[in-house]
């Protein structure tokens, strides 16, 4: 979507603003945080717009992106660096993420770079927190941004927040009930929690 830049390199300094080519011809915007994650804004357009408009939009999600994949996306013209600006208000505080080991309902909530407390995956407080994961800028992120923006129906297997990750596990259990690794634990609580 953007011009290819064969020598481009990811810039992870806080405040670096990127335009990202998403699905359906949409352009999304992301800014690096002090933790070297990328915060994406609840704003998209068909043509690049003024950075001040983007930075005034609410934060949609904060995602850990594989650093080498940002470089690949820049070189391929899927991402475009727009410059460096003051970090948006919604991206200043450390984010909470959830570490969820396979085969258990127990999770650890992390704030910034360290564990903060233990809970269960059905805890209503953590449902919109991000599952600890690293996303690929070119191959995984376009579908993720569609799911996060929420205007179009997203692929069922696109995760991120704990609520969506739980729905994925439920869908896999329904699609492949004969597979033991997709079966839900007996004390599983449905994603329809309050």
C-alpha positions, -999 to 999 in steps of 0.1 A, spaced: 0 0 0 29 24 8 61 28 -12 86 0 -6 117 11 13 144 -16 9 168 -1 35 141 9 61 146 -3 97 122 -4 126 124 26 149 113 16 184 120 49 202 90 60 222 67 82 202 75 69 167 43 69 148 35 45 120 8 41 94 -2 4 89 -19 -11 58 -48 -31 71 -74 -54 56 -99 -39 31 -77 -10 22 -78 6 56 -49 25 71 -45 21 109 -20 40 131 3 28 158 28 46 181 57 30 200 55 31 238 83 34 263 81 -4 267 87 -9 230 52 -21 223 29 -5 197 -3 12 208 -29 13 180 -56 40 179 -94 37 174 -91 56 141 -86 44 105 -88 61 71 -84 52 34 -57 79 29 -30 90 54 -41 119 76 -26 145 99 -8 128 129 -24 152 154 -58 138 145 -46 103 150 -29 110 183 -61 126 197 -80 94 191 -85 69 219 -62 39 222 -77 7 208 -50 -18 219 -14 -21 229 4 -50 212 39 -66 213 51 -68 177 81 -88 166 108 -62 160 123 -79 128 88 -81 114 84 -43 116 115 -39 95 101 -64 70 68 -46 69 85 -12 63 106 -26 35 76 -43 19 55 -11 20 30 -25 46 41 0 72 52 36 69 71 57 94 54 91 99 78 106 124 83 109 161 57 127 183 50 130 221 37 97 233 -2 98 234 -18 100 268 -33 65 266 1 50 260 21 64 289 11 41 318 25 5 318 -1 -19 304 -14 -51 320 -10 -84 303 -20 -119 312 3 -150 311 -19 -180 306 -1 -214 305 -17 -241 283 -39 -266 301 -47 -245 331 -73 -219 342 -48 -201 364 -32 -170 351 -7 -144 361 -14 -107 355 17 -86 347 19 -49 349 49 -36 329 77 -61 332 67 -80 363 39 -102 378 14 -83 399 -12 -110 410 -26 -144 403 -62 -152 393 -83 -174 371 -90 -169 334 -127 -163 341 -120 -133 363 -142 -105 350 -114 -79 358 -90 -93 332 -113 -100 302 -101 -70 282 -64 -74 291 -40 -86 265 -27 -122 264 11 -122 264 20 -129 228 42 -115 201 25 -106 168 40 -104 133 36 -70 117 30 -82 82 12 -116 86 -8 -114 118 -15 -77 125 -39 -68 97 -65 -93 109 -59 -84 145 -65 -47 137 -98 -56 120 -109 -76 151 -99 -48 175 -116 -21 155 -148 -41 155 -167 -26 125 -164 -57 104 -167 -94 114 -133 -107 122 -119 -142 117 -129 -165 146 -93 -174 154 -79 -139 159 -71 -135 196 -56 -108 218 -77 -99 248 -85 -127 272 -122 -127 263 -114 -134 226 -88 -160 236 -114 -178 257 -138 -178 228 -112 -193 205 -106 -222 230 -144 -228 231 -146 -227 193 -117 -252 189 -134 -275 215 -166 -274 195 -149 -279 161 -126 -307 172 -142 -324 201 -123 -357 195 -89 -339 200 -79 -341 236 -57 -310 234 -88 -289 225 -111 -302 253 -120 -277 279 -113 -284 316 -144 -296 336 -145 -264 356 -144 -241 325 -167 -211 328 -183 -198 295 -171 -165 280 -206 -151 287 -195 -138 321 -203 -104 335 
